[in-house]
Amino acid sequence: MKDDGTMARLPDLQLFAAEHGLKIGTIADLIEHRSRTESLIEHVASRPLHTAHGEFMAHAYRDKPSGSLHLALVLGQWAPQDAVPVRVHEPLSVLDTLELDRGMHSWSVPAALRHIQREGRGVAVLLNCGESADQLLAQFEGTARAAHAPQRGRMDLRSHGVGAQILRSLGVQRMQVLSTPRRLPSMAGGFGLEVAGYITKE
């Protein structure tokens, strides 16, 4: 806290640290250290997956903290410096694969796969966030935004970490994110991922 009772920001902390001979560690530093020394995920299986938008190599990952299973659909190859089209889709609902023009997400799963197929390379990560019966019913009845918002808020930070580690394990370093622009927490820097840009529409 600053002397006036307000929260000290990084520039204030840097002055305080210099005055008192202290070191500063950022959240991004902590994430980067933990991403090198720990893993939230375990790769458990791979196989080709035939979809309505072509054949992808599907990889299954187990989320160690929760035991949930997540899927990554991969197409093509890339070099470390390439900006890879990426869609991290969460929370994933069975309705996302059934209902056309579903309004819960900026990109639907079919639209993302279609875009990746057209580009010839990319990754779609489908995060399983443990949809409950009540949440599915709320989505089915059209009241999902209000019903799902609290759960989504709790999932965001952990799911960013799981999604980031899956992307890194697949060799993604730079990405063109299929999403509306959003401020990511320190996940991108901490996990060694660079957001080269956003693709907002198909």
N, C-alpha and C positions, 0 to 999 in steps of 0.2 A: 504494500500500500504506500501511496505517496503521503507526504505530510498533510495534505488537505483531505485525506481519507478516500481519494479515488484510486482506482486500480492502476498500478504501474504497468506501462507497456514496455516493449523491448528496448527502445531508446533510453527510457528511464532506468531500466535494469542494467544496461551497459554502463551508464554513468555510475550507478551505485556499486557495481562490481569492480569498476576501475578504482573507485575511491577506497574500497575496503579490501582490495586484493582477492576478489572472488572470481571463480570460473562460472561460465554460463553454459548450460546445456538446453537445447531447444527440444520441443516435442518431435520435430523431424529427426534430430540426432538420436533420440530414444528409439523411434520407430526403425531407423536405419540399423541401429545396433541389434535390436531384437529380430529384425528380418534376416540378419546375417547369422544369428546364433540360435534362433528358434523358428519353428514352422507351425502355422495354423492348419496346414493341409497335408493330406497324404494321397498320392496318386494310386488308385486301386485297380483301374482297368482302362483299356482302350479298344475300340473297334470301329470299322467303317459304319456310318449311319446314312441310310438313304432317306432323304427328305423330299418334300414337294419342290424344293429349290436346289436339288442336286445332292451329290454325295459329299459328306463331310467326315473327317476323322473325329470321332467323339471320344473324349477323355472324361473319366469319372474320378472325382476327388472327394475324399471324406474330410469333413470339417472336424478337426480334433476336439475343439471345445464342446460342440453340440452333438457330434455324431451324424449330422446331416450330410446328405450326398448332393454334390453339385456337378453340373455337366459343363464342359467346354467343347464347342463345335468349331473345328479348325479347318480352314481351307488354304491351300497354297503354302508358299515358303517366302521368307524375307530375310534381309540382312539386318544387323543390329541398328543401322542408321535409318532404316526405312520407317516411315510413319504408317502403321498398320491400322486399317479400319477395325474398330473394337466396339462391341456392344456388351455392357454388363447389365443384365436384366434382373432387377429385383424390386420388390418380392415377386416371385414367379407364381402364377396361378394357372390351373388347368384351363381356365377360361381364356387366358392369353393365347392359347393354341387353337381354340375353338371359334372364338367370336371375331368376325372381321371388323376392322376400324374401331377397335376397342380404345376407349379414351383414357385409360389409367396411366398410360406411358407415352412419352414423346415418340418412341419407336416401338412398334409391335414386334413380336418374335418373327413372324413371317416376313415383314418388311426388312428387318435387319438381315435375315438370311438371304433374302433376294438381293439386297445391296452388296453383301459380301460376295455372293456368287457372281454378280456382274463385275465386281472389281477383280475377281480372280484370286483374292487372298483376304484373310481376316479371321477374327475370332469372335464368337458369341458365347459369353459366359452366362449360364442360366443358374442363378442362385436360388437354392431351395431354402426358404426362410420359415419353414414349419407352419404353413397355413392351417389355421384351426377351422373346425366346422363352422363356427360363428362368423369368421372372417370370409370364408367361401360363400356362405349364405348372404352376407351383406353385399358382397360383390355381385352375386347372382340377382339380388333384388334391386341393385343399382344404388345402394347406400354405402358403397365401399369407401369412398373418399373419407367420410367422417369416421367410419368404423376402423379403417386401416391406418389412419394417420399416426396414432400413438405408437402402434407396433412398429411402423416403418421408421419412426424417429429413433426408437431404441435399437433397431437393427443397423442403422446407417454406418456407424463407425466400425463395428465389427465386420459387416459385410464388405465395406471398402477394403479392409485388410485382407479378407479371404479372397476377394476378387483380384486384388493387386498381386497376391502371391501366386494365384493361378496363372495370371498373365505372365508374370516373370518366369514361372516354370516352363511356359510355352515359348520362351525366347523373345517376348515383346519387350521393347525398351522405349520406343516412341510410338504414340498412338494418335489416331484420328478418332475421337470418341463420338459414337452415334448417340447424340443426346442434345438437349438444350443446354447452352452454357451454364455452368454452375461452379460455385467456389468449392473446390475440394479441400478437405482439411489437409494436414501435412502428409497425407498418405502418398501422394505422387512422388514428392521428393524423398520421403523416407524409404520407399520401396524401390527407388531408382527408376521410376517411370516418368516419362516426359509427355505431357499433353501438348501435341503439336497443333491441335485445333479441334473444333467441334463440327460435326455434320448434323444439321438440325432437321433436314427434310430429305426424303428419298429422292 
